[in-house]
Amino acid sequence: MSGIQIRYLSLFFGIISVLSFFNIIYSYYFNLYLNLNTYYYTLTSSLIIFLIFYKLGKENKKINIFEKILTVFLGYLLIPLILSIPFYLSIYNLTFINSYFESISGFTSTGFTIFENIKLIDESLIIWRSSIQWIGGLYFLFSIVYLIDIYDESFKKTLTNFTSFNSSESFKQATKIFILYSSLTVFIFILLNFFSIRTFDSLNLALTIISSGGFLPVNDLSNIIKDNYQIIVLSILMLLSFFSLFFIYNLFFSKKNNINFFYEDLHLVIYLIAVISIFFLFFSFNYNFSNNLLAITSSISNIGFSLNTQQTNLNFIYLLLVIIGGSFFSTSSGLRFIKIYSLLKFSLNQILSFSRPKNVFMNKLIFTKINFNLEEINKYFLTIVIFVLSLFTLASFLSLSGLNFINSFKLSILTLMNTVNSSIYGLNDFDFNNLSFFTKYCLIFFMIVGRIELLTILLLIRKFLFKN
């Protein structure tokens, strides 16, 4: 590995050491000594790795995009090893695979958990679970900047006018991301407290929402959210991980207010209004619409948790919302709405061009002058193909391990889209603890595959299987 790769990974081991220190302070302040030693071990391990990696990372060698992709993938494997220490050394006698599964699930912002009763867990470990999500969301956003060269020019413009980043620009954007990400976390925490949600729960929810994670500090969300005002506020806050992280920043602080910075989010606004309108008109009879609103925003932001609901007829629709996902530069997953919209519009124009050969059909997105070309459309199509192949591969593995086909299919979608299982998908009582080793390793691998963006899988396949 080159110096840049090592230096990139060292940053997150440094963040882990800081959060470990905060957990130690928290444990002392509230007299939570049950798992205190585990955070000392985590602090020591992460700090040693940080110092070693930082020192080894002085060499400044230029690396290609494939080495960057492998670095990001390696980070998703190595960083959770350190994050799993408090689980593995805790008083709950977790096996290594369960500890690693829990940390991978948090770091990829998925939210699958092997704990059957959250109430029995030490508060400091609950905060650690939420902190893992927060680090994972930040790692994902930094990875987008790190891999910026693989994305199309139109997507890059939602972040910057630069078509490529040097080290100085990457550091500048990473610093901006960290400030915005941290500030929004504090904002969510304060607002939840303002609406009479317990401080401990507000902190955990803030870390979960901003990272698009799925861990809760309780077994049931209804133990925290008790009235319609709180439901509506939580629903709105979850949209922060649906829209671009830079949306609000560019809206108020961008001097030029270039439409290129807003076009994807404007599409998402129309998409959100359309979805909410359809649910309000057709799916809210004899049911509280605020619960539907929570389920909608939770699904499109790929968070996934919900209040208990028996609307089994809507499971498939919510899964479709999960697959579509949110913005390019947000912590949500999914195939991304703008990609699907572009692909559908291009396909429709192609069909119309054959039926009306004299007419000219422009492949242009509304709210912008950007035209998407055939190369971009091919990437979008191949991304969907890879998603479908990954979906059926994982579903097949899960079926072979003893799960029925419907649950295998649902769980495969949620795994690849990094969305927690809940009642709106019909999987709220799913038991991850008793899954076989093979099944857990499959889920671990595909949780990472879903998080590193399917486009990177395509590039790796092209690199190693089609070298010419």
C-alpha positions in Angstrom: 0.0 0.0 0.0 1.1 3.5 -0.8 1.5 6.4 1.7 -1.8 8.0 0.6 -3.7 4.8 1.2 -2.3 4.2 4.6 -2.8 7.9 5.6 -6.4 7.7 4.5 -7.1 4.7 6.7 -5.1 6.1 9.6 -7.5 9.0 9.9 -10.4 6.8 10.9 -8.4 4.9 13.4 -7.7 8.3 15.0 -11.4 9.1 15.1 -12.1 5.7 16.7 -9.6 6.6 19.5 -11.3 9.9 20.1 -14.7 8.3 20.3 -13.3 5.6 22.6 -12.0 8.3 24.9 -15.5 9.9 25.0 -17.0 6.6 25.9 -14.6 6.2 28.8 -15.5 9.7 30.1 -19.2 8.9 29.7 -18.8 5.6 31.5 -17.1 7.3 34.4 -19.5 10.1 34.6 -22.6 7.8 34.8 -20.8 5.1 36.8 -21.0 2.5 34.0 -18.1 0.2 34.8 -19.4 -3.1 33.3 -17.6 -2.7 30.0 -15.2 0.1 30.8 -12.0 -1.9 30.2 -13.1 -2.7 26.6 -13.0 0.9 25.7 -9.4 1.2 27.1 -8.4 -1.7 24.8 -10.1 -0.1 21.9 -8.5 3.3 22.6 -5.0 1.7 22.9 -5.4 -0.4 19.8 -6.8 2.3 17.6 -4.2 4.9 18.8 -1.3 2.5 18.1 -2.6 1.7 14.6 -3.2 5.4 14.0 0.3 6.4 14.9 1.9 3.5 12.9 -0.2 4.2 9.8 0.3 7.9 10.1 4.1 7.5 10.2 4.2 4.9 7.4 1.9 7.2 5.3 4.5 9.9 4.7 5.5 8.4 1.3 3.5 10.3 -1.4 3.2 7.9 -4.3 0.5 8.4 -7.0 -2.1 5.6 -7.0 -4.7 4.7 -9.6 -8.4 4.4 -9.2 -8.4 0.6 -8.7 -6.0 0.9 -5.8 -8.3 3.5 -4.3 -11.3 1.2 -4.6 -9.4 -1.6 -2.9 -8.3 0.7 -0.1 -11.9 1.7 0.6 -12.9 -2.0 0.5 -10.0 -2.9 2.8 -11.2 -0.2 5.2 -14.6 -1.8 5.4 -12.9 -5.0 6.5 -10.2 -3.7 8.9 -11.8 -0.8 10.7 -14.8 -2.9 12.0 -12.2 -5.3 13.6 -11.2 -2.6 16.0 -14.8 -1.4 16.4 -15.8 -5.0 17.4 -13.5 -5.1 20.4 -16.1 -3.7 22.9 -18.6 -6.3 21.7 -16.2 -9.2 21.8 -14.7 -8.3 25.3 -18.0 -7.3 26.8 -19.8 -9.2 29.6 -22.4 -10.5 27.0 -20.1 -13.4 25.8 -20.4 -12.6 22.2 -18.6 -14.8 19.7 -16.1 -13.2 17.3 -18.4 -13.6 14.3 -21.3 -12.0 16.2 -19.1 -9.1 17.3 -17.8 -8.6 13.8 -21.3 -8.9 12.3 -22.6 -6.2 14.7 -19.7 -3.8 13.9 -20.0 -4.4 10.1 -23.7 -3.8 10.3 -23.2 -0.5 12.1 -20.2 0.7 10.1 -22.1 0.1 6.8 -25.1 1.9 8.3 -27.3 -1.2 7.8 -28.6 -1.8 11.3 -29.0 -5.6 11.5 -28.4 -6.6 15.1 -27.6 -9.9 16.9 -29.0 -8.4 20.2 -32.5 -9.7 21.0 -33.2 -7.3 23.9 -31.6 -3.9 23.7 -32.9 -3.0 27.2 -30.4 -5.5 28.7 -27.4 -3.8 27.1 -25.2 -1.4 29.0 -25.9 2.3 28.0 -22.2 2.9 27.1 -22.3 -0.1 24.6 -25.6 1.3 23.1 -23.8 4.6 22.5 -20.9 2.7 21.0 -23.2 1.0 18.6 -24.6 4.4 17.5 -21.0 5.8 17.3 -20.0 3.0 14.9 -22.8 4.2 12.5 -21.6 7.8 12.8 -18.0 6.8 11.8 -19.4 4.6 9.0 -21.4 7.4 7.5 -18.4 9.7 7.6 -16.2 7.0 6.1 -18.8 6.6 3.3 -18.8 10.4 2.5 -15.1 10.6 2.6 -14.9 7.6 0.3 -17.0 9.5 -2.3 -14.4 12.3 -2.4 -11.6 9.7 -2.4 -13.2 7.9 -5.4 -14.5 11.1 -7.1 -12.8 10.2 -10.4 -15.1 7.2 -11.0 -18.2 9.3 -11.1 -19.8 11.1 -14.0 -19.2 14.8 -14.6 -22.9 15.6 -13.9 -22.7 13.9 -10.5 -19.5 15.7 -9.6 -21.2 19.0 -10.2 -23.5 18.3 -7.2 -20.3 18.6 -5.1 -17.9 20.9 -6.9 -17.0 22.5 -10.2 -13.8 20.6 -10.2 -13.7 17.6 -12.5 -10.8 16.0 -10.5 -9.3 16.5 -7.1 -5.7 17.0 -6.1 -4.7 16.4 -2.5 -5.4 20.1 -1.5 -8.9 20.0 -2.9 -9.6 16.6 -1.4 -8.6 17.9 2.0 -10.7 21.0 1.6 -13.8 19.0 0.7 -13.2 16.5 3.4 -12.9 19.3 6.0 -16.2 20.8 4.8 -17.8 17.4 5.0 -16.7 16.8 8.5 -17.9 20.2 9.7 -21.3 19.9 8.0 -21.7 16.3 9.1 -20.9 17.1 12.8 -23.0 20.3 12.8 -26.0 18.5 11.4 -25.6 15.8 14.1 -25.6 18.4 16.8 -28.6 20.1 15.2 -30.6 16.9 15.1 -29.7 16.2 18.7 -30.8 19.6 19.9 -34.1 19.5 17.9 -35.0 16.1 19.3 -34.4 17.3 22.8 -36.6 20.3 22.1 -39.5 18.0 21.3 -39.2 16.3 24.7 -37.3 13.2 23.6 -35.0 11.8 26.3 -31.4 13.1 26.0 -29.9 9.7 25.8 -32.4 8.6 23.1 -31.9 11.9 21.2 -28.1 11.4 21.1 -28.4 7.9 19.7 -31.1 8.9 17.2 -29.0 11.8 16.0 -26.0 9.5 15.4 -28.3 7.1 13.6 -30.2 9.6 11.5 -27.3 11.5 10.1 -25.5 8.3 9.1 -28.6 6.7 7.6 -28.1 3.8 10.1 -30.6 1.5 11.7 -29.5 0.9 15.3 -32.0 2.0 18.0 -31.4 2.5 21.7 -34.6 0.5 22.4 -36.3 -2.5 21.0 -39.3 -0.6 19.7 -39.3 3.0 18.3 -42.7 3.5 19.9 -41.0 3.6 23.3 -39.3 6.8 22.2 -41.7 8.4 19.8 -45.1 8.9 21.5 -47.1 11.6 19.7 -47.7 12.9 16.2 -45.5 16.0 16.6 -42.5 13.8 17.4 -43.3 11.5 14.5 -43.5 14.4 12.0 -40.2 16.0 13.4 -38.4 12.6 13.1 -39.7 12.1 9.6 -38.4 15.5 8.5 -35.1 15.0 10.2 -34.6 11.7 8.3 -34.7 13.6 5.1 -31.3 15.1 6.0 -29.8 11.8 5.0 -32.0 11.7 1.8 -30.9 14.9 0.3 -27.3 15.9 -0.5 -25.2 16.8 2.5 -24.3 20.0 0.7 -27.9 20.9 -0.2 -28.6 23.3 2.7 -25.0 24.6 2.6 -25.1 25.5 -1.1 -28.6 26.9 -0.8 -27.5 29.5 1.8 -23.8 29.9 1.3 -23.1 29.3 -2.4 -22.2 32.7 -3.9 -23.1 31.9 -7.5 -26.1 29.6 -6.7 -25.3 27.6 -9.8 -28.2 25.3 -10.7 -25.7 22.5 -11.1 -25.4 22.3 -7.3 -29.2 21.8 -6.9 -30.5 19.9 -9.9 -30.4 16.4 -8.2 -32.1 17.7 -5.0 -34.7 19.5 -7.0 -35.6 16.2 -8.7 -35.7 14.6 -5.3 -38.1 17.2 -4.0 -40.5 16.5 -6.9 -40.1 12.7 -6.3 -40.7 13.1 -2.5 -43.9 15.2 -3.1 -45.2 12.7 -5.6 -44.7 9.8 -3.3 -46.2 11.5 -0.3 -49.2 12.6 -2.4 -49.8 9.1 -3.7 -49.7 7.7 -0.2 -52.0 10.4 1.1 -54.6 9.9 -1.6 -54.6 6.1 -1.9 -53.0 4.5 1.2 -54.1 6.5 4.2 -57.7 5.5 4.7 -58.5 4.2 8.1 -54.8 4.7 9.1 -52.7 7.4 10.7 -51.0 9.3 7.8 -48.1 10.4 10.1 -47.1 6.8 10.5 -47.1 6.5 6.7 -45.0 9.6 6.5 -42.5 8.1 8.9 -42.3 4.9 6.9 -41.9 6.8 3.6 -39.0 9.0 4.8 -37.4 6.1 6.6 -37.5 4.0 3.4 -36.3 6.6 0.9 -33.4 7.6 3.3 -32.5 3.9 3.7 -32.7 4.1 7.5 -35.6 1.6 7.7 -36.9 1.8 11.2 -40.6 2.4 11.8 -43.5 2.3 14.3 -45.3 -1.1 14.5 -47.7 -1.4 11.5 -49.7 -4.2 10.1 -49.8 -2.8 6.5 -48.4 -5.9 4.9 -49.9 -4.9 1.6 -47.5 -2.1 1.4 -44.3 -4.1 2.1 -43.4 -4.3 -1.6 -43.9 -0.6 -2.2 -41.7 0.4 0.7 -39.0 -2.0 -0.6 -39.2 -0.2 -4.0 -38.6 3.1 -2.2 -35.6 1.5 -0.5 -34.2 0.3 -3.8 -34.5 3.8 -5.4 -32.7 5.5 -2.5 -31.7 9.1 -2.2 -29.1 11.6 -3.3 -25.7 10.9 -4.8 -23.9 12.8 -2.0 -25.9 11.7 1.0 -25.4 8.9 3.5 -28.4 7.0 2.0 -27.9 4.0 -0.2 -30.1 2.7 -3.1 -29.6 2.8 -6.8 -30.2 6.6 -6.7 -33.4 8.2 -8.1 -31.6 10.4 -10.6 -29.9 7.4 -12.2 -33.2 5.5 -12.6 -35.0 8.7 -13.9 -32.2 9.3 -16.5 -32.3 5.7 -17.6 -36.1 5.7 -18.0 -36.1 9.0 -19.9 -33.3 7.8 -22.3 -35.2 4.5 -22.9 -38.4 6.4 -23.6 -36.7 8.8 -26.0 -35.2 5.8 -27.8 -38.6 4.2 -28.3 -40.2 7.4 -29.4 -37.4 8.1 -31.9 -38.3 4.9 -33.8 -42.0 5.7 -33.8 -41.4 9.4 -34.7 -38.1 9.5 -36.7 -38.6 13.1 -37.8 -38.7 14.4 -34.2 -35.6 15.2 -32.1 -35.7 14.1 -28.5 -33.3 15.7 -26.0 -31.8 13.6 -23.3 -31.6 16.5 -20.9 -32.5 16.7 -17.2 -35.0 19.3 -16.1 -33.7 22.2 -14.0 -30.3 22.0 -15.8 -28.6 22.2 -19.1 -26.8 18.9 -18.5 -27.3 16.2 -21.2 -26.5 12.6 -20.3 -24.7 10.7 -22.9 -24.7 7.0 -24.0 -21.6 6.2 -21.8 -23.4 7.4 -18.7 -26.6 5.5 -19.6 -24.5 2.3 -20.1 -23.1 2.7 -16.6 -26.5 3.2 -15.1 -27.8 0.1 -16.9 -24.8 -2.0 -15.8 -25.3 -0.8 -12.2 -28.8 -2.2 -12.2 -27.6 -5.4 -13.8 -25.0 -5.9 -11.1 -27.7 -5.1 -8.4 -30.0 -7.7 -9.9 -27.2 -10.3 -10.1 -26.1 -9.5 -6.5 -29.7 -9.7 -5.3 -30.4 -13.1 -6.7 -27.0 -14.4 -5.7 -27.5 -13.4 -2.1 -31.2 -14.6 -2.1 -30.0 -18.0 -3.4 -27.4 -18.2 -0.6 -30.0 -17.3 2.0 -32.5 -19.8 0.6 -29.9 -22.5 0.8 -29.3 -21.7 4.4 -32.9 -22.5 5.3 -34.8 -19.2 4.9 -38.0 -19.1 2.8 -37.8 -17.4 -0.5 -39.8 -14.3 0.4 -37.8 -13.5 3.5 -34.6 -14.3 1.6 -35.6 -11.8 -1.2 -36.6 -9.1 1.3 -33.5 -9.5 3.4 -31.3 -9.4 0.2 -32.7 -6.1 -0.8 -32.3 -4.6 2.6 -28.7 -5.9 2.8 -27.6 -4.5 -0.5 -29.4 -1.2 0.2 -28.0 -1.1 3.8 -31.4 -0.7 5.3 -32.5 -2.2 8.7 -35.3 -4.8 8.9 -38.5 -3.6 10.4 -42.3 -4.1 10.4 -42.8 -2.1 7.2 -40.9 -4.8 5.3 -42.4 -7.7 7.3 -39.1 -8.6 8.9 -39.2 -7.0 12.3 -38.8 -10.3 14.2 -36.0 -11.7 12.2 -33.4 -13.5 14.3 -29.8 -12.7 13.2 -28.1 -14.3 16.2 -28.9 -17.9 15.3 -28.0 -17.7 11.6 -25.2 -20.0 10.5 -21.6 -18.8 10.1 -21.9 -19.1 6.3 -25.1 -16.9 6.2 -23.5 -14.2 8.5 -20.4 -14.1 6.3 -22.6 -13.7 3.2 -24.5 -10.9 4.8 -21.2 -9.2 5.9 -19.8 -9.4 2.4 -22.9 -8.1 0.7 -23.4 -5.3 3.2 -20.0 -4.0 2.2 -20.8 -4.5 -1.5 -23.9 -2.4 -1.1 -21.9 0.4 0.7 -19.0 0.7 -1.7 -21.4 1.5 -4.6 -22.1 -1.0 -7.3 -20.2 1.0 -9.9 -16.9 0.2 -8.2 -17.8 -3.5 -8.5 -18.2 -3.0 -12.2 -14.8 -1.3 -12.4 -13.1 -4.1 -10.5 -14.6 -6.7 -12.7 -13.5 -4.8 -15.8 -10.0 -4.5 -14.3 -9.4 -8.1 -13.4 -11.5 -10.0 -15.9 -11.2 -7.8 -18.9 -7.7 -6.5 -18.8 -7.5 -5.8 -22.5 
